[in-house]
Amino acid sequence: MLTDDILSTTLETGIDPGNPDIFKIFLDDLQGNILKGHGRDYSVHLLLRFKATPAEVAAWLEGFTKQYVKSAAQQWQETARYKAERLSGGVWANCLLSCQGYEYLGIPPFKIPTDKPFRLGIKNPDIAQTLGDPSASQWENGFQGDIHALLLLADDDSQHLQNVVSGIADTLEQIADIVQRDDGFILRNAAGQVIEHFGFVDGISQPLFMKSDIDAAKEKDGGFDQWDPRASLDIIVTKDPNGLTEDSFGSYLVYRKLEQNVKKFHTSQQALAQTLGVDNGLAGAMMMGRFQDGSPVVLSDTPIPDNPTTNNFNYDADTAANKCPFHSHLRKTNPRGDTGRVVSSDDVAQALAMEKKHRIARRAVSYGNADLTAAPETGSGLLFLCFQANIENQFNFIQASWSNSANFVKVAVGPDPVIGQPQGTQQWPSQWGAPTREAVSMPLCITLQGGEYFFAPSISFLANLT
Ligand code: HEM
């Protein structure tokens, strides 16, 4: 059985499903896509409101799980087969429940996952206030009522995915209404890198759990001497109260549909560049923390030709934030030791260890207009998904206490100019490396269109619901 000690230990080499050892049962019963992204190019998110009897709903979910949902172990086998024989794993699926979904199924309260925000739901006014969100009445219609479940389906072949989804939608009709459907895709730049709508390479920095990911990152970045991305399992999974094995775990998922006003972002970026007298690329890098190609702005005032997407860096040599502003999206959402170095120097290692407990596993995809030249103002954005073991201490903490706060990591640095809400005034280095500051207020370019908190239960629970 996996003890708390094992779960809280950062594994030197990570988990190797080819040689699972004590993790065998765990990997067989945990849904895939949690420890490592599923990697498909197209995805469909079906948000459901149940309408049949609990027994009928349970039977449908059980059948769906047996047919489509894959475990972490199966995900690994598929990847291995793909590498060896180029054989696609086919359709990907996850099945997740909201707190109201558990209640609908008649699961007793003491068996419903206990995370506080999960229990309250993301529409709860206190949660909305904590996160600085617009009230649910301003969201897209589909998000406004009860949401019981999320089915995530994905494939590399978009037509095949559409066919599978329409087959699933037909049978779903008997037990649930699809109150919201969000289609996502991987947006890429001309170089084939994964980007988001503002044009920046995304998904570079993640907590790593698997041996293959750790080996690849180590090789790419020449080691982890500046930043160690490895993480212990207790930041990503938590015991599934309904699991049928001794190592049944699940993970909380935050789902947020974030509309990006691309035109407004580019206009604000240009205005910032003009005010500071720097070039447009550098202004964007000071907002994001990386240049569009991924180069960390703390390392250079121009994109780095070799390995721009390095993740082996920190802010040790920039404690005054003259190169990478404290408010930049990257530094707000992962301060890489700032809380120890900048705020108090009592115990830097302990402060870093605490900070690292707030990390999330991002699984976002883009939606809307895939034309990179379009600069849409509405209708496009990021389906922001992230897994974690504790919503309050991870996603909510990052959004509320770091990104939204004008006073993190120091007084009056201003909110994160990308995702911080409400709008505030940031203190920007007058030039890269300069100790002087210019106050500029970035407008909000991202609007929440709706969302919910979910739990990805163990497969043994979902496959034995009846
Ligand atoms: C990193 C964009 C929303 C948390 C990044 C990166 C980009 C980006 C371009 C750099 C790539 C990387 O280092 O992986 C965006 C956009 C968003 C968005 C356009 C909304 C439309 C969010 C939200 C959160 C978040 C809502 C959490 C509250 C993070 C974290 C990192 C990151 C933790 C990695 C930082 C690091 O480890 O250095 N984001 N992001 N992002 N973002 Fe976001």
Residues whose N, C-alpha, C, O or C-beta is under 5 A from the ligand:
A	BS01	HEM	E196 F200 V201 D202 G203 I204 S205 L258 L330 T333 N334 L382 F384 F395 I398 Q399 I419 I446
